[in-house]
């Protein structure tokens, strides 16, 4: 069996947290080896923000920022005090990649290219002379007492170091190589781990008329999630219709709560297409439209108010069946039903999509088993646990990547200052 040369630290995983940790430790003088099972680094990083890379969320007050991690907040104060949102802005600016802030406080590189973010991180590691080995899949970690002593890869090559870092990511987007290896390692080592579930993910429905709207987005609508005739959750914003259901940031950030509701029973989604218009006012507007275009069929009238494709699907719903009816022949009851439907467009939610469509999945090591002041395992003081391997639920919009930058920098700093 071949043994690779001794390093101060070995980082498993070439994603954002692993690269930040490797670069920071090397900057402080550590001899670092980074092992990545893919042929390239940062595969998932390149997909974030639609290829533009949503680096962080520009909430500079740390307490306000951490309110977006309600279940993990108490653990995160220490690492974010060491490296927070402003530090992320400063880091990328110092590496000649300034950030710009867009809607919902999302921060992107000024160049709008995720590849530029990856270039910053690879240059950071290169400057510190980090050794990088690609196409290297770790299959086992070996311990002696309460210390990790070595790793072994798929070719039976052994790697030894004083410290080890697990930064292998979660199970979301498995096509990028995120297959939960790190959680498996930690489970084998005796850590308590939570099974991974897709959290930031689109929702599914079996309503065929929703599927027929695939590709259409509505910029401003209100959606309610109803269970047992009671509204359990309300959101307002943009919704994207898909061939399997509904998506978009609004929906994806609701998925965790909707998934919890589904565990208790059936859930309906109810969309209000005109949230700023009261039902009585909408009724008057439609009455005026019907009067003005009385000699036209409804399939040519309703598109005056909403997208034609949505209009046609609504008019063909079983409770309406109005497409071929002339506007002047619409009864008062039919008009009232149409108005009510536009304000209460209802369809069942049958579940959440799987890991293949997930932006973020929960699951990972139990937070109480990690020392967040250093990101070290409480079971193995020479083992660091970073990023998506931690069981932390968070919304979309840059929060996940900030968690990676923070935990990576904190771990790298501790490694580099305790050689």
C-alpha positions as CSV (number, residue, x, y, z in Angstrom):
1,X,0.0,0.0,0.0
2,X,1.3,3.4,-1.0
3,X,1.5,6.1,1.7
4,X,1.3,9.8,0.6
5,X,3.6,12.2,2.3
6,X,2.8,13.7,5.7
7,X,0.9,17.0,5.8
8,X,-0.2,19.4,8.6
9,X,-3.8,19.1,7.5
10,X,-5.8,17.2,4.9
11,X,-9.1,18.7,3.6
12,X,-11.6,16.3,2.1
13,X,-13.8,18.2,-0.4
14,X,-13.1,20.9,-2.9
15,X,-16.2,23.0,-2.4
16,X,-16.5,26.5,-1.0
17,X,-15.9,25.6,2.7
18,X,-13.0,23.2,1.9
19,X,-11.3,25.7,-0.4
20,X,-11.7,28.5,2.1
21,X,-10.3,26.3,4.9
22,X,-7.4,25.1,2.8
23,X,-6.5,28.6,1.6
24,X,-6.7,30.2,5.0
25,X,-4.6,27.4,6.7
26,X,-2.0,27.6,4.0
27,X,-1.9,31.4,4.2
28,X,-0.9,31.0,7.9
29,X,1.9,28.5,7.0
30,X,0.3,25.1,7.1
31,X,1.2,22.4,4.7
32,X,-2.2,21.5,3.2
33,X,-3.4,18.7,1.0
34,X,-6.9,19.0,-0.5
35,X,-8.6,15.9,-1.9
36,X,-11.5,16.1,-4.4
37,X,-13.3,13.2,-5.8
38,X,-14.4,15.0,-8.9
39,X,-12.2,16.0,-11.9
40,X,-12.7,19.7,-11.1
41,X,-13.2,21.9,-8.1
42,X,-16.3,23.8,-7.1
43,X,-18.9,22.0,-9.2
44,X,-21.8,23.0,-7.0
45,X,-20.4,26.5,-6.6
46,X,-20.6,27.1,-10.3
47,X,-24.3,26.3,-10.3
48,X,-25.3,28.7,-7.5
49,X,-27.3,31.8,-8.3
50,X,-28.1,30.5,-11.8
51,X,-24.4,30.4,-12.6
52,X,-23.8,33.9,-11.2
53,X,-22.9,32.7,-7.7
54,X,-25.0,34.1,-4.8
55,X,-21.9,34.6,-2.6
56,X,-23.8,35.8,0.5
57,X,-26.7,37.8,1.8
58,X,-26.0,41.4,2.6
59,X,-27.4,41.5,6.1
60,X,-24.5,43.0,8.0
61,X,-26.0,42.9,11.4
62,X,-24.9,39.4,12.6
63,X,-27.8,38.9,15.0
64,X,-30.3,39.8,12.2
65,X,-28.4,37.5,9.8
66,X,-28.5,34.6,12.2
67,X,-32.2,35.0,12.6
68,X,-32.4,33.1,9.3
69,X,-30.9,30.0,11.1
70,X,-33.5,29.8,14.0
71,X,-32.6,26.2,15.0
72,X,-28.8,26.7,14.8
73,X,-28.5,30.4,15.8
74,X,-27.1,29.8,19.3
75,X,-24.2,27.7,17.8
76,X,-23.3,30.3,15.1
77,X,-22.6,33.4,17.1
78,X,-19.0,32.5,17.8
79,X,-17.9,31.6,14.2
80,X,-19.8,34.6,12.7
81,X,-18.1,36.9,15.3
82,X,-14.8,35.7,13.7
83,X,-15.8,35.9,10.1
84,X,-19.2,37.5,9.1
85,X,-20.9,39.0,6.1
86,X,-18.7,42.1,6.0
87,X,-15.6,39.9,6.1
88,X,-16.9,38.1,3.1
89,X,-17.3,41.3,1.2
90,X,-13.8,42.4,2.3
91,X,-12.3,39.1,1.4
92,X,-13.5,39.1,-2.2
93,X,-12.8,42.8,-2.6
94,X,-9.2,42.2,-1.5
95,X,-9.0,39.5,-4.1
96,X,-10.1,41.9,-6.8
97,X,-13.7,40.6,-7.1
98,X,-16.0,43.3,-5.6
99,X,-19.6,42.3,-4.8
100,X,-22.9,43.9,-5.8
101,X,-26.2,43.6,-3.9
102,X,-29.4,42.8,-5.7
103,X,-33.0,42.1,-4.7
104,X,-33.6,40.4,-1.3
105,X,-30.1,41.4,-0.2
106,X,-28.5,38.8,-2.4
107,X,-24.8,39.6,-3.1
108,X,-23.1,38.5,-6.4
109,X,-19.7,39.1,-7.9
110,X,-19.7,42.3,-9.9
111,X,-18.7,40.3,-12.9
112,X,-21.9,38.1,-12.6
113,X,-19.8,35.0,-13.2
114,X,-19.5,32.1,-10.7
115,X,-16.3,31.0,-12.5
116,X,-14.7,34.2,-11.2
117,X,-15.5,33.2,-7.6
118,X,-13.9,29.8,-8.2
119,X,-10.9,31.5,-9.7
120,X,-10.5,33.6,-6.5
121,X,-10.6,30.5,-4.4
122,X,-8.2,28.5,-6.5
123,X,-5.7,31.4,-6.7
124,X,-6.0,31.8,-2.9
125,X,-5.0,28.1,-2.5
126,X,-2.3,28.3,-5.1
127,X,-0.7,31.3,-3.4
128,X,-0.5,29.3,-0.2
129,X,1.0,26.3,-2.1
130,X,-1.9,24.0,-1.3
131,X,-1.4,20.5,-2.8
132,X,-4.5,19.5,-4.7
133,X,-5.3,15.9,-5.8
134,X,-8.4,15.5,-8.1
135,X,-10.3,12.2,-8.9
136,X,-9.5,11.1,-5.3
137,X,-12.4,9.5,-3.4
138,X,-11.8,8.8,0.2
139,X,-13.4,5.5,1.3
140,X,-12.3,5.3,4.9
141,X,-11.0,7.3,7.9
142,X,-8.8,5.5,10.5
143,X,-8.6,6.5,14.2
144,X,-6.5,5.6,17.2
145,X,-8.2,6.4,20.5
146,X,-9.8,9.9,20.1
147,X,-7.6,10.9,17.1
148,X,-7.9,10.6,13.4
149,X,-4.6,9.3,12.0
150,X,-5.1,8.5,8.3
151,X,-7.4,8.3,5.3
152,X,-7.5,5.8,2.5
153,X,-8.7,6.4,-1.1
154,X,-10.3,4.2,-3.8
155,X,-6.8,3.1,-5.0
156,X,-5.8,2.0,-1.5
157,X,-3.5,5.0,-1.1
158,X,-3.0,6.1,2.5
159,X,-2.8,9.8,3.5
160,X,-1.4,10.9,6.9
161,X,-1.7,14.3,8.6
162,X,-1.9,15.9,12.0
163,X,-5.4,17.4,11.4
164,X,-8.3,16.4,9.1
165,X,-11.2,18.4,7.6
166,X,-14.5,17.0,6.4
167,X,-16.0,19.5,3.9
168,X,-17.7,17.1,1.5
169,X,-21.1,18.9,1.2
170,X,-24.6,17.6,1.6
171,X,-26.8,15.5,-0.6
172,X,-28.4,18.2,-2.6
173,X,-27.6,18.3,-6.4
174,X,-26.0,14.8,-6.4
175,X,-24.9,15.3,-10.0
176,X,-22.2,17.6,-8.7
177,X,-20.7,14.8,-6.6
178,X,-22.5,15.6,-3.4
179,X,-23.4,12.2,-2.2
180,X,-23.2,12.5,1.5
181,X,-19.8,10.8,2.0
182,X,-18.9,13.1,4.9
183,X,-22.0,12.2,6.9
184,X,-21.3,8.6,6.4
185,X,-17.7,9.0,7.7
186,X,-19.0,10.9,10.7
187,X,-21.6,8.2,11.4
188,X,-18.9,5.5,11.2
189,X,-16.8,7.5,13.7
190,X,-19.5,7.5,16.3
191,X,-21.0,10.9,15.7
192,X,-24.8,11.4,15.9
193,X,-26.1,12.2,12.4
194,X,-29.4,13.2,11.1
195,X,-30.7,11.6,7.8
196,X,-30.7,14.1,5.0
197,X,-33.9,15.5,3.5
198,X,-34.3,18.0,0.7
199,X,-35.2,21.3,2.3
200,X,-34.9,24.1,-0.3
201,X,-36.7,22.4,-3.1
202,X,-39.7,22.8,-5.4
203,X,-43.2,21.5,-4.6
204,X,-45.1,18.9,-6.5
205,X,-48.8,18.6,-7.5
206,X,-50.9,16.2,-9.5
207,X,-53.0,19.0,-10.9
208,X,-52.5,18.6,-14.7
209,X,-53.5,22.2,-15.4
210,X,-50.6,23.4,-13.3
211,X,-48.2,21.1,-15.3
212,X,-49.6,22.7,-18.5
213,X,-48.4,26.1,-17.3
214,X,-44.8,24.9,-17.2
215,X,-42.3,27.8,-17.8
216,X,-44.7,30.6,-16.9
217,X,-43.9,32.8,-13.9
218,X,-46.2,35.3,-12.2
219,X,-44.2,38.1,-10.5
220,X,-46.6,39.1,-7.8
221,X,-49.1,36.7,-6.3
222,X,-50.1,35.5,-2.8
223,X,-50.0,31.9,-1.9
224,X,-51.5,30.2,1.1
225,X,-51.0,26.6,2.2
226,X,-54.2,25.3,3.7
227,X,-54.7,22.2,5.9
228,X,-58.0,21.1,7.4
229,X,-59.6,24.3,6.0
230,X,-57.1,26.5,8.0
231,X,-54.4,28.7,6.5
232,X,-51.1,27.4,8.0
233,X,-48.6,29.5,5.9
234,X,-48.8,32.7,3.8
235,X,-46.3,34.0,1.3
236,X,-46.3,36.8,-1.3
237,X,-44.0,37.0,-4.3
238,X,-43.0,35.4,-7.6
239,X,-44.0,31.8,-8.5
240,X,-42.7,29.7,-11.3
241,X,-45.0,27.0,-12.7
242,X,-43.2,23.8,-13.7
243,X,-44.0,20.4,-15.4
244,X,-44.2,18.9,-11.9
245,X,-45.6,21.7,-9.8
246,X,-44.4,25.1,-8.5
247,X,-41.0,26.6,-7.9
248,X,-39.1,29.8,-7.5
249,X,-37.4,31.4,-4.4
250,X,-40.7,32.0,-2.7
251,X,-41.8,28.4,-3.0
252,X,-38.3,26.9,-2.3
253,X,-38.1,28.8,0.9
254,X,-41.5,27.6,2.0
255,X,-40.8,23.9,1.3
256,X,-39.4,23.0,4.7
257,X,-42.6,24.2,6.5
258,X,-44.8,22.7,3.8
259,X,-43.0,19.3,4.2
260,X,-43.7,19.4,7.9
261,X,-47.4,20.0,7.2
262,X,-47.6,17.1,4.7
263,X,-46.4,14.8,7.5
264,X,-49.7,15.6,9.3
265,X,-52.0,15.3,6.3
266,X,-53.1,16.7,2.9
267,X,-52.2,20.2,2.0
268,X,-53.7,22.5,-0.6
269,X,-52.0,25.5,-2.2
270,X,-54.3,28.5,-2.8
271,X,-53.1,31.3,-5.1
272,X,-54.4,34.8,-5.2
273,X,-53.5,36.2,-8.7
274,X,-54.6,39.7,-7.6
275,X,-53.4,40.2,-4.0
276,X,-53.7,44.0,-4.2
277,X,-57.3,43.9,-5.4
278,X,-60.3,43.2,-3.2
279,X,-62.7,40.6,-4.5
280,X,-65.5,43.3,-5.0
281,X,-63.2,45.6,-6.9
282,X,-62.0,42.7,-9.1
283,X,-65.6,41.8,-9.8
284,X,-66.3,45.4,-11.0
285,X,-63.2,45.2,-13.3
286,X,-64.3,41.9,-14.8
287,X,-67.9,43.2,-15.3
288,X,-66.6,46.2,-17.2
289,X,-64.4,43.9,-19.3
290,X,-67.3,41.6,-20.1
291,X,-69.5,44.6,-21.0
292,X,-66.8,46.1,-23.2
293,X,-66.0,42.8,-25.0
294,X,-69.5,41.2,-24.9
295,X,-69.3,39.9,-28.5
296,X,-66.1,37.9,-27.9
297,X,-65.7,34.5,-26.4
298,X,-64.2,34.2,-22.9
299,X,-61.1,32.6,-24.3
300,X,-60.4,35.9,-26.0
301,X,-61.6,38.1,-23.2
302,X,-59.8,36.9,-20.0
303,X,-56.3,37.2,-21.6
304,X,-56.9,41.0,-21.5
305,X,-56.3,40.6,-17.7
306,X,-53.8,37.7,-17.3
307,X,-51.4,35.6,-19.4
308,X,-53.4,33.8,-22.1
309,X,-52.1,30.4,-21.2
310,X,-53.1,30.9,-17.5
311,X,-56.5,32.3,-18.6
312,X,-57.3,29.3,-20.8
313,X,-56.4,26.8,-18.1
314,X,-58.5,28.6,-15.6
315,X,-61.5,28.9,-17.9
316,X,-61.4,25.2,-18.6
317,X,-61.4,24.2,-15.0
318,X,-64.3,21.8,-14.2
319,X,-66.1,24.3,-12.0
320,X,-66.0,27.0,-14.7
321,X,-66.0,25.6,-18.3
322,X,-66.3,29.1,-19.8
323,X,-63.8,29.2,-22.7
324,X,-66.3,29.0,-25.5
325,X,-69.0,31.1,-23.9
326,X,-69.6,34.7,-25.1
327,X,-68.8,37.4,-22.6
328,X,-72.3,38.9,-22.9
329,X,-73.8,35.6,-21.9
330,X,-71.9,35.2,-18.7
331,X,-74.3,35.0,-15.8
332,X,-73.8,36.8,-12.5
333,X,-73.2,33.5,-10.8
334,X,-70.6,32.5,-13.4
335,X,-68.8,35.8,-13.1
336,X,-68.8,35.6,-9.3
337,X,-67.3,32.0,-9.6
338,X,-64.6,33.3,-11.9
339,X,-63.7,36.2,-9.6
340,X,-63.5,33.8,-6.6
341,X,-61.3,31.4,-8.6
342,X,-58.9,34.1,-9.6
343,X,-58.6,35.0,-5.9
344,X,-58.5,31.4,-4.7
345,X,-56.9,29.2,-7.3
346,X,-56.7,25.9,-5.4
347,X,-54.7,22.7,-6.1
348,X,-53.2,19.9,-4.0
349,X,-49.6,19.7,-2.9
350,X,-48.6,16.1,-3.2
351,X,-45.0,16.4,-1.9
352,X,-41.6,17.9,-2.4
353,X,-39.1,17.1,-5.1
354,X,-36.1,15.0,-4.5
355,X,-32.4,15.6,-3.9
356,X,-31.9,16.0,-7.7
357,X,-33.8,19.3,-7.6
358,X,-32.8,20.4,-4.1
359,X,-30.7,23.6,-3.6
360,X,-30.1,22.7,0.1
361,X,-30.7,19.5,2.1
362,X,-30.7,19.3,5.8
363,X,-29.1,16.4,7.7
364,X,-25.6,15.9,9.0
365,X,-23.8,15.9,12.3
366,X,-25.6,16.9,15.5
367,X,-24.5,20.5,16.3
368,X,-23.9,19.9,20.0
369,X,-21.1,17.5,18.9
370,X,-19.1,20.3,17.3
371,X,-17.1,23.1,19.0
372,X,-18.1,26.1,16.9
373,X,-15.4,28.3,18.2
374,X,-12.9,26.3,16.2
375,X,-15.2,24.0,14.1
376,X,-13.6,20.9,15.6
377,X,-15.3,17.7,16.5
378,X,-16.0,17.2,20.2
379,X,-15.2,13.5,19.8
380,X,-12.0,14.0,17.8
381,X,-10.1,17.3,18.5
382,X,-8.0,17.0,15.3
383,X,-11.1,16.7,13.1
384,X,-12.9,19.7,11.6
385,X,-16.5,19.6,10.3
386,X,-17.6,22.3,7.8
387,X,-20.4,23.6,5.7
388,X,-23.2,21.4,4.5
389,X,-22.0,18.5,6.6
390,X,-23.5,20.3,9.6
391,X,-27.2,19.7,10.3
392,X,-28.3,23.3,9.7
393,X,-31.5,24.3,7.9
394,X,-31.3,27.7,6.1
395,X,-33.1,29.6,3.4
396,X,-31.9,30.3,-0.1
397,X,-30.4,33.7,-1.0
398,X,-26.7,33.3,-0.1
399,X,-27.1,32.0,3.4
400,X,-25.7,28.5,2.6
401,X,-22.5,29.9,1.0
402,X,-21.9,32.3,3.8
403,X,-22.1,29.4,6.2
404,X,-19.4,27.7,4.1
405,X,-17.1,30.8,4.0
406,X,-17.5,31.3,7.7
407,X,-16.9,27.8,8.9
408,X,-14.0,27.3,6.4
409,X,-12.2,30.5,7.5
410,X,-12.7,29.8,11.2
411,X,-11.3,26.2,10.8
412,X,-8.5,27.3,8.6
413,X,-7.5,30.0,11.1
414,X,-7.5,27.6,14.0
415,X,-5.4,25.0,12.0
416,X,-2.9,27.7,10.9
417,X,-2.4,29.1,14.4
418,X,-2.1,25.8,16.3
419,X,0.6,24.1,14.2
